[in-house]
């Protein structure tokens, strides 16, 4: 009986700790929007580079280099 009670208490404590930890790691609205802006900026840069590549204004090598640079700048 005591073993079951100890297991129940330990399980409850684990669930409580997990709940509190996830609340502490919650993303604020500003952080969410900032990540979204960065993602959209990278998306638009990729679209511009792809358009330049399709139109023949840049080579595939230049496009790869520009994609790598855009990825680096987004970080």
N, C-alpha and C positions, 0 to 999 in steps of 0.2 A: 504494500500500500504506500509506504513511504517513497519507494522508487518511482511509482507512477506520479505522485505529487511533485517530486523533484523534477521529473521530466516535464510535467505540465508547467511548472514555474519557469524552468529554463526555456521552454518553447515560447512562453508568453513574453519573457524578457527579450528573446531574440527577435520576435515580431515587433515589439515596441522599439527596439534599437534600430531595426531596419526602417521603420516608419519615420523615426526622427531623423535618421541619416538622409533619407531621400528628400525630406522637407528642407534640410539644410543645403542640399545641392540643387534646389530649384532654381531655374533660370529666371532672372528678372525680365520684365518687358523690354527694357533697354538692351539687355544682352541678346535677347531673342531677335530684336529688330536689327541690331548691329550685325549679327551673324547673317541674317537674311540679306542685308545690304551688301555685305562682302560677297555672298554667293551670287547675287544678281549682277554685281559688278564683274565678277569673273565670267559669268554666263554671257554677258553682253560683249566682253572682250573676245571670248571664243567665237561668238557669232561674227564679229567684225573680221577676225583673222580668217575664219572659214570663207567669208564672202570674198575677201581679197584673194584667197587661194583659188576659189572657183572662177573668179573673173580673170585670173591670169596675171594679176599685178605683182604677186610674189610667188616664189618657188616653194616646193614642199619643205625644203630644208629651212627656209626663212620662216615658214609657218610653224614648224616644230620649235624653232628657237623662240619665236614670239609667244607660243603657248607656254613654254617653259618659263619665260620671263614673266608672263601674266600670273602663272601659278605661284612663282616666287614672290611677286609683289602683293598677292592676295594674303600671304601669310604675314 
